[in-house]
Amino acid sequence: MKTILVTGGAGFIGSNFIPYFIEKYSDYFIINLDLLTYAGKLENLAEVEQHARYKFIKGDICNRELLEFIFKEYDVRGVIHFAAESHVDNSIAGPEAFIRTNVNGTFTLIDVARKYWMEEPFVYKSAYEGCRFHHISTDEVYGSLGETGLFTETTPYAPNSPYSASKAASDMIVRSYHHTYGMDVVTTNCSNNYGPKQHNEKLIPTIIRKALAQEPIPIYGDGKNIRDWLYVLDHCKGIDLVYHKGKSGETYNIGGRNERPNNYIVEKICSILDKKHPLPDGSSYLKFKTYVKDRAGHDRRYAIDATKIETELGWKATENFETGIEKTVDWYLKKFLS
């Protein structure tokens, strides 16, 4: 049995990943280390709470003493690092927490892993040669695209928010531990995730929540900002592939090839709600769409070229946006109406 430390596993992506991972691999014991800030909820993991190969520990990745205890007590042989502050608006209002968690936390975590797994630079301890550190990052580190073009793994970093800057810094820390110490690391940069268990503050849950409450649905600016949407389970499958088969020291971009402007997102969700939970007067939920003041420094377009992970590792998104959003709306209808 091999112990894998998953950080931030009570958050949106982590809480979709852990049940998938435990079910697929019978020889892994999963430790979920999560501070349970506002974005992490244990009810997200109800389906594995009593699982024999799962343990939750509440704690902070900035706490070196705790990390050292976990590595030694459970003989951690792999890390999949989700834990991060991730909401752009919150990073604008309070950037310090993002630097602390995303930069200092990532450094502390990878440094503890290095010292536990390695004798010296480029020399792993006996029986620890297969230990890998997988860092989960975002396409926002690349900045904003114009009307054409895609982010690739060689796109220069140009972060435009405190959030994306903190993630860019964490990416560089992980990269440096590969080149300086010879650590077995991989990094994945994903596009916008959506699906079950996402925090209510994010765009898609907000649209559904506000519509069902018959309240104004807030859309930034002119609603023409474009994102590449990735169904969360497709992302989990990509992480699985990179963790097990990715080349050490490499970065892999995971994107859904589903570029959609925010206006389309709200229109599509409202049309689904019109069918699945119609308003009493027969009108469309779209009447609640409301444009609000744009976010400061709002990037116009993100889009990922996923060719590398598709060709090298055989990954491909199963869901397109139209199939994935149906499943997502169904999940939130149960949540918000139960």
Secondary structure, DSSP 4 states (H G I P E B T S, - for coil): -EEEEEESTTSHHHHHHHHHHHHH-TTEEEEEEE---TT--GGGGGGGTT-TTEEEEE--TT-HHHHHHHHHHHTEEEEEE------HHHHHH-THHHIIIIIIIHHHHHHHHHHHHEEETTEEPTT-TT-EEEEEEEGGGG----SS--B-TTSPP---SHHHHHHHHHHHHHHHHHHHH---EEEEEE-EEESTT--TTSHHHHHHHHHHTT--EEEETTS--EEEEEEHHHHHHHHHHHHHHSPTT-EEEE--S-EEEHHHHHHHHHHHHHHHS--TTS--GGGGEEEEPPPTT---B--B--HHHHHHH----S--HHHHHHHHHHHHHHHHH-
